[in-house]
Amino acid sequence: MKKLSLKIRLIISFCAAALLILGSAGILSWHESRDQIDEFFDTYQLLLVKQLASADWNNVRPATQEKINQIVDNFDDDGEEDDEALGFAVFDTQGRMIFHDNENGRDFRFNPQVRGFENQKIGEDQDKWRLVWAESADGKYRIAVGQELEYRDDIAFDVLEETSGPWIAGLGFLLLLIVLLVHFELRPLRRIAGELSSRKPDDLTPLSEENIPSEIKPLTEAVNRLFGRIEQMLKRERSFVSDASHELRSPLTALKVQLEVVEMSGDDENARQKALVNLKAGIDRSTRLVEQLLALSRLDSAALRTTEDEVLDWNTLLSNAIEEQQGTKKATQKIDVFNRKNCTITRGSNFLWSLLLRNLLDNAVRYSPADSRIKIEFTADGLTVSNSGVTIDKKHLPHLGERFFRPSGQKASGSGLGLSIVEKIASRHGYSVSYQNRNNVFKVIVSKAE
């Protein structure tokens, strides 16, 4: 089932709420009016029965009743009074009716047990009437004054109709005004939707926030922030693809050249072997570059975020990272670990921290002299990887974490992505990376970000 629009839902909700309130108010008004009418007519009946009780009924004869009936019948009945709305009857103590109003009162039934009000069904239609009983002043007669309850209902309905009619008309105009206001106030949303639907896919300019209601402004601000993040991401991706294609072009060209040397070496075994060695080194460099590119791609993937709250197994991480360097480090190079028990980095992604260690140790091994000493030292707020016999020019230190940046004069091969990966991993875990030269020792410091 298609979900209704916000505009239709608001209109339906307002109309339903208005009708519910109007209906509830109408019911309350009806009951209040009915109670007031009952109180008024009960008082009127009491006054009338008091007047009838004070009359002298001793000289009333059947002929008197007939004469009164004739007088009443000769009246010119142009009024709007309802003859069936009120009646009275006079009984003696034995229950004989000696006088009535010649209408409904003659149908009243004598009830000697009642003093005050009672409800009684009278006539052929058994209509409900409210009667009040009282004794005459001399105690010889009982007088009943009654009123039809349906007449009271009619009066209550008339009162309710007269009072609620203007309110119903006003409510109709109010609902129409609400519909127009909802339509008018939702124009900014329709404008934003129209602007977004007509945009080109590469148009990431911010949405205009002019004349935007305060309730909708957080939405436009959030969309504009999203556009900004998407634009930055696209810029990074374009830059990354451009840099990656440039960096891959060199090793691939070198591989092609070495392959041509192998083909052209003919019977020269030394030239062929040298070319094969260079070809293997080029393949290793290309493989390393592709691995680093894939690592960067994985770092930008949201799939890794579900593993970033693991308990870190530093014993396994350290042993695996050091073991991976055994085949590449120089025979006289040493890798030592200090203050392992002081490690304060306890949670994160085991995969990412393993990748961070591997890149730091690979850089230290690759760019250090043969007799260098490489140290992994845990500190109160992180860890430090240092290698002796190396000093980086101060002007290069601020650029070490940039993608594909390699200081001039480097003889060892590399992709220029290792420290960029290190900084990204550290940042995802709330750490920062800094670089330091001290006493012919180069240090990479991973510490808690401030």
C-alpha positions as a Markdown table, in Angstrom:
| # | Residue | x | y | z |
|---|---|---|---|---|
| 1 | Met | 0.0 | 0.0 | 0.0 |
| 2 | Lys | 1.4 | 3.4 | -1.0 |
| 3 | Lys | 2.2 | 5.6 | 2.0 |
| 4 | Leu | 0.3 | 8.9 | 2.1 |
| 5 | Ser | 2.3 | 12.1 | 1.7 |
| 6 | Leu | 3.2 | 14.2 | 4.7 |
| 7 | Lys | 0.8 | 16.9 | 3.5 |
| 8 | Ile | -2.2 | 14.5 | 3.3 |
| 9 | Arg | -1.3 | 12.9 | 6.7 |
| 10 | Leu | -1.2 | 16.4 | 8.3 |
| 11 | Ile | -4.5 | 17.4 | 6.9 |
| 12 | Ile | -6.2 | 14.1 | 7.9 |
| 13 | Ser | -4.7 | 14.4 | 11.4 |
| 14 | Phe | -5.9 | 18.0 | 11.8 |
| 15 | Cys | -9.4 | 17.2 | 10.5 |
| 16 | Ala | -9.6 | 14.1 | 12.7 |
| 17 | Ala | -8.5 | 16.0 | 15.8 |
| 18 | Ala | -10.9 | 18.8 | 15.1 |
| 19 | Leu | -13.8 | 16.5 | 14.6 |
| 20 | Leu | -12.9 | 14.5 | 17.7 |
| 21 | Ile | -12.7 | 17.7 | 19.8 |
| 22 | Leu | -15.9 | 19.1 | 18.2 |
| 23 | Gly | -17.8 | 15.8 | 18.9 |
| 24 | Ser | -16.5 | 15.6 | 22.5 |
| 25 | Ala | -17.5 | 19.3 | 23.0 |
| 26 | Gly | -20.9 | 18.6 | 21.5 |
| 27 | Ile | -21.6 | 15.6 | 23.7 |
| 28 | Leu | -20.6 | 17.6 | 26.8 |
| 29 | Ser | -22.7 | 20.6 | 25.7 |
| 30 | Trp | -25.7 | 18.3 | 25.1 |
| 31 | His | -25.4 | 16.8 | 28.6 |
| 32 | Glu | -24.9 | 20.2 | 30.2 |
| 33 | Ser | -27.8 | 21.7 | 28.3 |
| 34 | Arg | -30.0 | 18.7 | 29.2 |
| 35 | Asp | -29.2 | 19.1 | 32.9 |
| 36 | Gln | -29.9 | 22.8 | 32.8 |
| 37 | Ile | -33.3 | 22.3 | 30.9 |
| 38 | Asp | -34.3 | 19.6 | 33.4 |
| 39 | Glu | -33.5 | 21.9 | 36.3 |
| 40 | Phe | -35.4 | 24.8 | 34.7 |
| 41 | Phe | -38.6 | 22.8 | 33.9 |
| 42 | Asp | -38.6 | 20.9 | 37.2 |
| 43 | Thr | -38.6 | 24.3 | 38.9 |
| 44 | Tyr | -41.4 | 25.4 | 36.6 |
| 45 | Gln | -43.5 | 22.3 | 37.4 |
| 46 | Leu | -43.0 | 22.9 | 41.1 |
| 47 | Leu | -44.2 | 26.5 | 40.8 |
| 48 | Leu | -47.3 | 25.3 | 38.8 |
| 49 | Val | -48.1 | 22.5 | 41.2 |
| 50 | Lys | -47.9 | 24.9 | 44.1 |
| 51 | Gln | -50.4 | 27.2 | 42.5 |
| 52 | Leu | -52.8 | 24.4 | 41.7 |
| 53 | Ala | -52.4 | 23.0 | 45.3 |
| 54 | Ser | -53.5 | 26.4 | 46.7 |
| 55 | Ala | -56.7 | 26.4 | 44.6 |
| 56 | Asp | -60.2 | 25.5 | 46.0 |
| 57 | Trp | -61.2 | 22.2 | 44.3 |
| 58 | Asn | -64.2 | 21.5 | 46.5 |
| 59 | Asn | -66.8 | 23.1 | 44.1 |
| 60 | Val | -65.5 | 21.6 | 40.9 |
| 61 | Arg | -68.1 | 19.5 | 39.1 |
| 62 | Pro | -68.1 | 17.6 | 35.8 |
| 63 | Ala | -70.0 | 20.5 | 34.3 |
| 64 | Thr | -67.1 | 22.7 | 35.2 |
| 65 | Gln | -64.7 | 20.5 | 33.3 |
| 66 | Glu | -66.9 | 20.6 | 30.2 |
| 67 | Lys | -67.2 | 24.4 | 30.4 |
| 68 | Ile | -63.5 | 24.9 | 30.7 |
| 69 | Asn | -62.9 | 22.5 | 27.8 |
| 70 | Gln | -65.2 | 24.6 | 25.6 |
| 71 | Ile | -63.5 | 27.8 | 26.5 |
| 72 | Val | -60.1 | 26.4 | 25.6 |
| 73 | Asp | -61.3 | 24.9 | 22.4 |
| 74 | Asn | -62.6 | 28.4 | 21.3 |
| 75 | Phe | -59.2 | 30.0 | 21.7 |
| 76 | Asp | -57.5 | 31.1 | 18.5 |
| 77 | Asp | -54.4 | 28.9 | 18.6 |
| 78 | Asp | -51.8 | 31.0 | 16.7 |
| 79 | Gly | -49.0 | 30.5 | 19.1 |
| 80 | Glu | -46.1 | 28.1 | 18.8 |
| 81 | Glu | -46.7 | 26.5 | 22.2 |
| 82 | Asp | -46.8 | 22.7 | 22.2 |
| 83 | Asp | -50.1 | 21.5 | 23.8 |
| 84 | Glu | -48.6 | 18.1 | 24.4 |
| 85 | Ala | -45.6 | 19.5 | 26.3 |
| 86 | Leu | -47.4 | 20.1 | 29.6 |
| 87 | Gly | -50.4 | 18.7 | 31.5 |
| 88 | Phe | -52.0 | 18.5 | 34.9 |
| 89 | Ala | -54.7 | 16.5 | 36.7 |
| 90 | Val | -56.5 | 16.7 | 40.0 |
| 91 | Phe | -57.4 | 13.5 | 41.9 |
| 92 | Asp | -59.4 | 13.0 | 45.1 |
| 93 | Thr | -58.0 | 10.8 | 47.8 |
| 94 | Gln | -59.8 | 7.7 | 46.4 |
| 95 | Gly | -58.0 | 8.2 | 43.0 |
| 96 | Arg | -60.9 | 9.6 | 41.1 |
| 97 | Met | -59.9 | 12.3 | 38.6 |
| 98 | Ile | -62.0 | 15.4 | 39.2 |
| 99 | Phe | -60.3 | 17.8 | 36.8 |
| 100 | His | -57.6 | 17.9 | 34.1 |
| 101 | Asp | -56.2 | 20.1 | 31.3 |
| 102 | Asn | -58.3 | 18.3 | 28.7 |
| 103 | Glu | -55.2 | 17.1 | 27.0 |
| 104 | Asn | -52.5 | 14.8 | 28.4 |
| 105 | Gly | -53.5 | 15.2 | 32.0 |
| 106 | Arg | -56.5 | 13.0 | 31.5 |
| 107 | Asp | -54.1 | 10.1 | 30.8 |
| 108 | Phe | -52.2 | 10.5 | 34.1 |
| 109 | Arg | -52.4 | 7.5 | 36.4 |
| 110 | Phe | -53.1 | 8.0 | 40.1 |
| 111 | Asn | -50.2 | 7.0 | 42.3 |
| 112 | Pro | -50.8 | 7.5 | 46.0 |
| 113 | Gln | -47.3 | 6.4 | 47.0 |
| 114 | Val | -45.3 | 9.2 | 45.3 |
| 115 | Arg | -44.4 | 12.5 | 46.9 |
| 116 | Gly | -42.5 | 14.6 | 44.5 |
| 117 | Phe | -41.2 | 13.6 | 41.0 |
| 118 | Glu | -41.6 | 10.4 | 39.1 |
| 119 | Asn | -41.4 | 9.2 | 35.5 |
| 120 | Gln | -44.5 | 7.7 | 33.9 |
| 121 | Lys | -45.5 | 6.3 | 30.6 |
| 122 | Ile | -48.9 | 7.6 | 29.4 |
| 123 | Gly | -51.2 | 7.5 | 26.4 |
| 124 | Glu | -51.5 | 5.0 | 23.6 |
| 125 | Asp | -47.9 | 5.6 | 22.5 |
| 126 | Gln | -46.6 | 5.1 | 26.0 |
| 127 | Asp | -44.6 | 8.4 | 25.8 |
| 128 | Lys | -42.3 | 9.1 | 28.8 |
| 129 | Trp | -43.5 | 12.0 | 31.0 |
| 130 | Arg | -42.0 | 13.5 | 34.2 |
| 131 | Leu | -44.7 | 14.1 | 36.9 |
| 132 | Val | -44.6 | 15.9 | 40.2 |
| 133 | Trp | -47.2 | 15.1 | 42.8 |
| 134 | Ala | -48.4 | 17.4 | 45.6 |
| 135 | Glu | -51.4 | 17.5 | 48.1 |
| 136 | Ser | -53.9 | 20.4 | 48.0 |
| 137 | Ala | -53.8 | 22.8 | 50.8 |
| 138 | Asp | -56.8 | 21.2 | 52.5 |
| 139 | Gly | -55.4 | 17.7 | 52.1 |
| 140 | Lys | -58.4 | 16.4 | 50.2 |
| 141 | Tyr | -56.9 | 16.3 | 46.8 |
| 142 | Arg | -53.7 | 15.2 | 45.0 |
| 143 | Ile | -52.4 | 17.3 | 42.1 |
| 144 | Ala | -50.0 | 16.0 | 39.3 |
| 145 | Val | -48.2 | 18.3 | 36.9 |
| 146 | Gly | -46.3 | 16.6 | 34.1 |
| 147 | Gln | -44.2 | 17.3 | 31.1 |
| 148 | Glu | -43.2 | 15.2 | 28.2 |
| 149 | Leu | -39.5 | 14.2 | 28.3 |
| 150 | Glu | -39.2 | 14.2 | 24.5 |
| 151 | Tyr | -40.1 | 17.9 | 24.6 |
| 152 | Arg | -37.1 | 18.5 | 26.8 |
| 153 | Asp | -34.9 | 16.6 | 24.4 |
| 154 | Asp | -36.2 | 18.7 | 21.5 |
| 155 | Ile | -35.4 | 21.9 | 23.4 |
| 156 | Ala | -31.9 | 20.6 | 24.2 |
| 157 | Phe | -31.3 | 19.7 | 20.6 |
| 158 | Asp | -32.6 | 23.1 | 19.5 |
| 159 | Val | -30.2 | 24.9 | 21.9 |
| 160 | Leu | -27.3 | 22.7 | 20.8 |
| 161 | Glu | -28.1 | 23.4 | 17.2 |
| 162 | Glu | -28.4 | 27.1 | 17.7 |
| 163 | Thr | -25.1 | 27.3 | 19.6 |
| 164 | Ser | -23.0 | 24.8 | 17.7 |
| 165 | Gly | -24.1 | 25.9 | 14.2 |
| 166 | Pro | -21.7 | 28.9 | 14.1 |
| 167 | Trp | -18.9 | 26.8 | 15.6 |
| 168 | Ile | -19.3 | 24.1 | 12.9 |
| 169 | Ala | -19.2 | 26.8 | 10.2 |
| 170 | Gly | -16.2 | 28.4 | 11.8 |
| 171 | Leu | -14.5 | 25.0 | 12.1 |
| 172 | Gly | -15.0 | 24.4 | 8.4 |
| 173 | Phe | -13.3 | 27.6 | 7.6 |
| 174 | Leu | -10.6 | 26.8 | 10.1 |
| 175 | Leu | -9.9 | 23.4 | 8.4 |
| 176 | Leu | -9.8 | 25.1 | 5.0 |
| 177 | Leu | -7.3 | 27.6 | 6.3 |
| 178 | Ile | -5.2 | 24.8 | 7.8 |
| 179 | Val | -5.1 | 23.0 | 4.5 |
| 180 | Leu | -4.0 | 26.2 | 2.8 |
| 181 | Leu | -1.4 | 26.9 | 5.5 |
| 182 | Val | 0.0 | 23.3 | 5.3 |
| 183 | His | 0.2 | 23.6 | 1.5 |
| 184 | Phe | 2.0 | 27.0 | 1.8 |
| 185 | Glu | 4.4 | 26.0 | 4.7 |
| 186 | Leu | 5.5 | 22.8 | 2.9 |
| 187 | Arg | 6.7 | 24.8 | -0.2 |
| 188 | Pro | 10.3 | 24.9 | 1.0 |
| 189 | Leu | 10.4 | 21.1 | 1.1 |
| 190 | Arg | 8.9 | 20.9 | -2.4 |
| 191 | Arg | 11.4 | 23.4 | -3.6 |
| 192 | Ile | 14.3 | 21.4 | -2.1 |
| 193 | Ala | 13.0 | 18.2 | -3.6 |
| 194 | Gly | 12.6 | 19.9 | -7.0 |
| 195 | Glu | 16.1 | 21.3 | -6.8 |
| 196 | Leu | 17.6 | 17.9 | -5.9 |
| 197 | Ser | 15.7 | 16.0 | -8.6 |
| 198 | Ser | 16.8 | 18.4 | -11.3 |
| 199 | Arg | 20.4 | 18.4 | -10.4 |
| 200 | Lys | 23.1 | 16.8 | -12.4 |
| 201 | Pro | 24.9 | 13.8 | -10.7 |
| 202 | Asp | 28.2 | 15.8 | -10.4 |
| 203 | Asp | 26.5 | 19.0 | -9.0 |
| 204 | Leu | 27.5 | 19.1 | -5.3 |
| 205 | Thr | 26.9 | 22.8 | -4.7 |
| 206 | Pro | 25.3 | 23.5 | -1.3 |
| 207 | Leu | 21.5 | 23.9 | -1.1 |
| 208 | Ser | 20.3 | 27.5 | -0.7 |
| 209 | Glu | 19.2 | 28.2 | 2.9 |
| 210 | Glu | 17.5 | 31.4 | 2.1 |
| 211 | Asn | 13.9 | 31.7 | 3.6 |
| 212 | Ile | 14.2 | 28.2 | 5.0 |
| 213 | Pro | 12.1 | 27.6 | 8.2 |
| 214 | Ser | 14.1 | 26.7 | 11.3 |
| 215 | Glu | 12.5 | 23.3 | 11.4 |
| 216 | Ile | 13.8 | 22.4 | 7.9 |
| 217 | Lys | 17.1 | 24.2 | 8.2 |
| 218 | Pro | 18.8 | 21.2 | 10.1 |
| 219 | Leu | 17.9 | 19.0 | 7.1 |
| 220 | Thr | 19.4 | 21.4 | 4.5 |
| 221 | Glu | 22.5 | 21.8 | 6.7 |
| 222 | Ala | 22.9 | 18.0 | 7.0 |
| 223 | Val | 22.5 | 17.6 | 3.2 |
| 224 | Asn | 25.1 | 20.4 | 2.6 |
| 225 | Arg | 27.5 | 18.7 | 5.0 |
| 226 | Leu | 26.9 | 15.4 | 3.2 |
| 227 | Phe | 27.6 | 17.1 | -0.2 |
| 228 | Gly | 30.8 | 18.6 | 1.3 |
| 229 | Arg | 32.0 | 15.1 | 2.5 |
| 230 | Ile | 31.1 | 13.5 | -0.9 |
| 231 | Glu | 33.0 | 16.3 | -2.7 |
| 232 | Gln | 36.1 | 15.8 | -0.5 |
| 233 | Met | 35.9 | 12.1 | -1.0 |
| 234 | Leu | 35.6 | 12.4 | -4.8 |
| 235 | Lys | 38.6 | 14.8 | -4.8 |
| 236 | Arg | 40.6 | 12.3 | -2.7 |
| 237 | Glu | 39.6 | 9.5 | -5.0 |
| 238 | Arg | 40.5 | 11.4 | -8.1 |
| 239 | Ser | 43.8 | 12.4 | -6.6 |
| 240 | Phe | 44.5 | 8.9 | -5.5 |
| 241 | Val | 43.7 | 7.4 | -8.9 |
| 242 | Ser | 45.8 | 10.0 | -10.6 |
| 243 | Asp | 48.8 | 9.4 | -8.2 |
| 244 | Ala | 48.4 | 5.6 | -8.3 |
| 245 | Ser | 48.3 | 5.5 | -12.1 |
| 246 | His | 51.4 | 7.7 | -12.1 |
| 247 | Glu | 53.2 | 5.5 | -9.6 |
| 248 | Leu | 52.3 | 2.3 | -11.4 |
| 249 | Arg | 53.4 | 3.6 | -14.7 |
| 250 | Ser | 57.1 | 3.7 | -13.7 |
| 251 | Pro | 57.5 | 0.1 | -12.4 |
| 252 | Leu | 55.4 | -1.3 | -15.2 |
| 253 | Thr | 57.7 | 0.6 | -17.7 |
| 254 | Ala | 60.7 | -0.8 | -15.9 |
| 255 | Leu | 59.3 | -4.3 | -16.1 |
| 256 | Lys | 58.8 | -3.9 | -19.8 |
| 257 | Val | 62.3 | -2.7 | -20.3 |
| 258 | Gln | 63.8 | -5.6 | -18.3 |
| 259 | Leu | 61.8 | -8.0 | -20.3 |
| 260 | Glu | 63.1 | -6.5 | -23.5 |
| 261 | Val | 66.7 | -6.9 | -22.1 |
| 262 | Val | 66.0 | -10.5 | -21.4 |
| 263 | Glu | 64.8 | -11.0 | -25.0 |
| 264 | Met | 67.7 | -9.2 | -26.4 |
| 265 | Ser | 70.4 | -10.8 | -24.2 |
| 266 | Gly | 70.7 | -13.8 | -26.6 |
| 267 | Asp | 73.5 | -16.0 | -25.5 |
| 268 | Asp | 74.8 | -13.5 | -22.9 |
| 269 | Glu | 74.0 | -15.4 | -19.7 |
| 270 | Asn | 75.3 | -12.7 | -17.4 |
| 271 | Ala | 73.1 | -10.0 | -19.0 |
| 272 | Arg | 70.1 | -12.4 | -18.9 |
| 273 | Gln | 70.6 | -13.1 | -15.2 |
| 274 | Lys | 71.1 | -9.5 | -14.4 |
| 275 | Ala | 67.9 | -8.6 | -16.3 |
| 276 | Leu | 66.0 | -11.4 | -14.5 |
| 277 | Val | 67.2 | -10.1 | -11.1 |
| 278 | Asn | 66.1 | -6.6 | -12.0 |
| 279 | Leu | 62.8 | -8.0 | -13.4 |
| 280 | Lys | 62.2 | -9.9 | -10.1 |
| 281 | Ala | 62.9 | -6.7 | -8.1 |
| 282 | Gly | 60.5 | -4.8 | -10.3 |
| 283 | Ile | 57.8 | -7.4 | -9.8 |
| 284 | Asp | 58.4 | -7.3 | -6.1 |
| 285 | Arg | 58.1 | -3.5 | -6.1 |
| 286 | Ser | 55.0 | -3.6 | -8.2 |
| 287 | Thr | 53.5 | -6.2 | -5.9 |
| 288 | Arg | 54.3 | -4.1 | -2.8 |
| 289 | Leu | 52.8 | -1.1 | -4.4 |
| 290 | Val | 49.6 | -2.9 | -5.3 |
| 291 | Glu | 49.4 | -4.3 | -1.8 |
| 292 | Gln | 49.7 | -0.9 | -0.3 |
| 293 | Leu | 47.0 | 0.5 | -2.6 |
| 294 | Leu | 44.7 | -2.3 | -1.6 |
| 295 | Ala | 45.4 | -1.6 | 2.0 |
| 296 | Leu | 44.4 | 2.0 | 1.5 |
| 297 | Ser | 41.3 | 0.9 | -0.2 |
| 298 | Arg | 40.4 | -1.4 | 2.7 |
| 299 | Leu | 41.0 | 1.5 | 5.1 |
| 300 | Asp | 38.3 | 3.5 | 3.3 |
| 301 | Ser | 35.8 | 0.6 | 3.5 |
| 302 | Ala | 33.1 | 0.6 | 6.2 |
| 303 | Ala | 33.3 | -3.2 | 6.5 |
| 304 | Leu | 36.3 | -2.8 | 8.8 |
| 305 | Arg | 34.5 | -0.7 | 11.3 |
| 306 | Thr | 32.7 | -3.7 | 12.8 |
| 307 | Thr | 36.1 | -5.1 | 13.9 |
| 308 | Glu | 37.6 | -1.9 | 15.5 |
| 309 | Asp | 36.6 | -2.8 | 19.0 |
| 310 | Glu | 38.5 | -6.1 | 19.4 |
| 311 | Val | 40.8 | -7.0 | 22.3 |
| 312 | Leu | 44.3 | -6.5 | 20.9 |
| 313 | Asp | 46.6 | -9.5 | 21.1 |
| 314 | Trp | 50.0 | -7.7 | 21.1 |
| 315 | Asn | 52.1 | -10.8 | 21.6 |
| 316 | Thr | 50.8 | -12.2 | 18.3 |
| 317 | Leu | 50.9 | -8.8 | 16.6 |
| 318 | Leu | 54.5 | -8.2 | 17.5 |
| 319 | Ser | 55.8 | -11.7 | 16.8 |
| 320 | Asn | 54.1 | -11.8 | 13.4 |
| 321 | Ala | 55.3 | -8.3 | 12.4 |
| 322 | Ile | 58.9 | -9.1 | 13.4 |
| 323 | Glu | 58.8 | -12.5 | 11.7 |
| 324 | Glu | 57.7 | -10.9 | 8.4 |
| 325 | Gln | 60.9 | -8.8 | 8.4 |
| 326 | Gln | 63.2 | -11.7 | 8.9 |
| 327 | Gly | 63.4 | -12.3 | 5.2 |
| 328 | Thr | 64.1 | -8.7 | 4.2 |
| 329 | Lys | 66.1 | -7.2 | 7.0 |
| 330 | Lys | 69.9 | -7.1 | 6.8 |
| 331 | Ala | 71.7 | -9.8 | 8.8 |
| 332 | Thr | 73.2 | -7.3 | 11.3 |
| 333 | Gln | 70.0 | -5.4 | 11.9 |
| 334 | Lys | 68.3 | -6.0 | 15.2 |
| 335 | Ile | 64.6 | -5.5 | 16.2 |
| 336 | Asp | 63.8 | -5.2 | 19.9 |
| 337 | Val | 60.7 | -4.6 | 21.9 |
| 338 | Phe | 60.7 | -2.5 | 25.1 |
| 339 | Asn | 58.1 | -1.9 | 27.9 |
| 340 | Arg | 55.6 | -4.4 | 26.5 |
| 341 | Lys | 53.9 | -4.6 | 29.9 |
| 342 | Asn | 53.3 | -0.8 | 29.8 |
| 343 | Cys | 51.1 | -1.1 | 26.7 |
| 344 | Thr | 48.0 | 1.1 | 27.0 |
| 345 | Ile | 46.5 | 0.3 | 23.6 |
| 346 | Thr | 44.2 | -2.5 | 24.5 |
| 347 | Arg | 41.2 | -2.3 | 22.0 |
| 348 | Gly | 41.0 | -1.8 | 18.2 |
| 349 | Ser | 41.3 | -3.8 | 15.0 |
| 350 | Asn | 43.9 | -6.5 | 15.2 |
| 351 | Phe | 44.2 | -6.4 | 11.4 |
| 352 | Leu | 44.8 | -2.7 | 11.2 |
| 353 | Trp | 47.3 | -2.6 | 14.1 |
| 354 | Ser | 49.1 | -5.5 | 12.4 |
| 355 | Leu | 49.2 | -3.4 | 9.2 |
| 356 | Leu | 50.5 | -0.4 | 11.1 |
| 357 | Leu | 53.3 | -2.4 | 12.7 |
| 358 | Arg | 54.3 | -4.0 | 9.4 |
| 359 | Asn | 54.6 | -0.7 | 7.6 |
| 360 | Leu | 56.6 | 0.9 | 10.4 |
| 361 | Leu | 59.0 | -2.0 | 10.6 |
| 362 | Asp | 59.2 | -2.3 | 6.8 |
| 363 | Asn | 60.2 | 1.4 | 6.6 |
| 364 | Ala | 62.7 | 1.1 | 9.5 |
| 365 | Val | 64.3 | -2.0 | 7.9 |
| 366 | Arg | 64.3 | -0.6 | 4.4 |
| 367 | Tyr | 65.8 | 2.8 | 5.1 |
| 368 | Ser | 68.3 | 1.9 | 7.9 |
| 369 | Pro | 71.9 | 0.9 | 7.5 |
| 370 | Ala | 73.1 | -2.6 | 8.0 |
| 371 | Asp | 74.2 | -2.2 | 11.6 |
| 372 | Ser | 71.1 | -0.3 | 12.7 |
| 373 | Arg | 69.0 | -1.1 | 15.8 |
| 374 | Ile | 65.3 | -0.9 | 15.4 |
| 375 | Lys | 63.3 | -0.5 | 18.6 |
| 376 | Ile | 59.5 | -0.9 | 19.3 |
| 377 | Glu | 58.9 | 0.9 | 22.6 |
| 378 | Phe | 55.5 | 1.2 | 24.4 |
| 379 | Thr | 54.8 | 4.4 | 26.2 |
| 380 | Ala | 52.1 | 5.7 | 28.6 |
| 381 | Asp | 50.0 | 7.0 | 25.7 |
| 382 | Gly | 51.0 | 4.9 | 22.7 |
| 383 | Leu | 54.1 | 3.4 | 21.1 |
| 384 | Thr | 57.3 | 4.5 | 19.3 |
| 385 | Val | 59.3 | 2.8 | 16.5 |
| 386 | Ser | 62.8 | 4.1 | 16.1 |
| 387 | Asn | 65.8 | 3.2 | 13.9 |
| 388 | Ser | 69.4 | 4.3 | 14.4 |
| 389 | Gly | 71.7 | 5.7 | 11.8 |
| 390 | Val | 69.0 | 7.6 | 10.0 |
| 391 | Thr | 68.2 | 11.3 | 9.9 |
| 392 | Ile | 65.4 | 12.9 | 7.8 |
| 393 | Asp | 65.8 | 16.4 | 6.6 |
| 394 | Lys | 63.6 | 18.7 | 8.7 |
| 395 | Lys | 62.0 | 20.2 | 5.7 |
| 396 | His | 60.7 | 16.7 | 4.7 |
| 397 | Leu | 59.2 | 15.8 | 8.2 |
| 398 | Pro | 55.8 | 17.6 | 7.6 |
| 399 | His | 55.3 | 15.7 | 4.3 |
| 400 | Leu | 56.1 | 12.2 | 5.4 |
| 401 | Gly | 52.5 | 11.1 | 5.8 |
| 402 | Glu | 51.5 | 12.3 | 2.3 |
| 403 | Arg | 50.6 | 9.7 | -0.3 |
| 404 | Phe | 53.4 | 8.7 | -2.6 |
| 405 | Phe | 55.9 | 11.2 | -0.9 |
| 406 | Arg | 59.5 | 10.0 | -0.8 |
| 407 | Pro | 62.3 | 12.2 | 0.3 |
| 408 | Ser | 64.9 | 13.0 | -2.4 |
| 409 | Gly | 68.1 | 10.9 | -2.4 |
| 410 | Gln | 66.4 | 7.7 | -1.3 |
| 411 | Lys | 68.2 | 4.6 | -2.8 |
| 412 | Ala | 65.9 | 2.0 | -1.3 |
| 413 | Ser | 62.8 | 1.2 | -3.3 |
| 414 | Gly | 59.3 | 2.0 | -1.8 |
| 415 | Ser | 55.8 | 3.0 | -2.7 |
| 416 | Gly | 55.5 | 6.2 | -0.6 |
| 417 | Leu | 52.3 | 4.9 | 1.0 |
| 418 | Gly | 53.5 | 3.2 | 4.2 |
| 419 | Leu | 53.3 | 6.2 | 6.5 |
| 420 | Ser | 50.1 | 7.4 | 4.9 |
| 421 | Ile | 48.6 | 4.1 | 5.9 |
| 422 | Val | 50.1 | 4.4 | 9.4 |
| 423 | Glu | 48.5 | 7.8 | 9.9 |
| 424 | Lys | 45.1 | 6.7 | 8.6 |
| 425 | Ile | 45.1 | 3.6 | 10.9 |
| 426 | Ala | 46.2 | 5.7 | 13.9 |
| 427 | Ser | 43.5 | 8.3 | 13.2 |
| 428 | Arg | 40.8 | 5.7 | 13.1 |
| 429 | His | 41.7 | 4.6 | 16.6 |
| 430 | Gly | 42.0 | 8.1 | 18.0 |
| 431 | Tyr | 45.8 | 8.4 | 17.8 |
| 432 | Ser | 48.1 | 10.8 | 16.0 |
| 433 | Val | 51.5 | 10.3 | 14.4 |
| 434 | Ser | 54.5 | 12.5 | 14.7 |
| 435 | Tyr | 58.1 | 12.3 | 13.5 |
| 436 | Gln | 61.3 | 13.2 | 15.3 |
| 437 | Asn | 65.1 | 13.2 | 14.7 |
| 438 | Arg | 67.3 | 12.9 | 17.8 |
| 439 | Asn | 70.9 | 11.9 | 18.2 |
| 440 | Asn | 71.1 | 10.2 | 14.7 |
| 441 | Val | 67.9 | 8.3 | 15.5 |
| 442 | Phe | 64.7 | 8.7 | 13.5 |
| 443 | Lys | 61.5 | 8.1 | 15.5 |
| 444 | Val | 57.9 | 7.6 | 14.5 |
| 445 | Ile | 55.7 | 8.4 | 17.5 |
| 446 | Val | 52.1 | 7.1 | 17.7 |
| 447 | Ser | 50.4 | 8.8 | 20.7 |
| 448 | Lys | 46.9 | 9.5 | 21.9 |
| 449 | Ala | 45.3 | 12.4 | 20.0 |
| 450 | Glu | 44.6 | 15.5 | 22.1 |
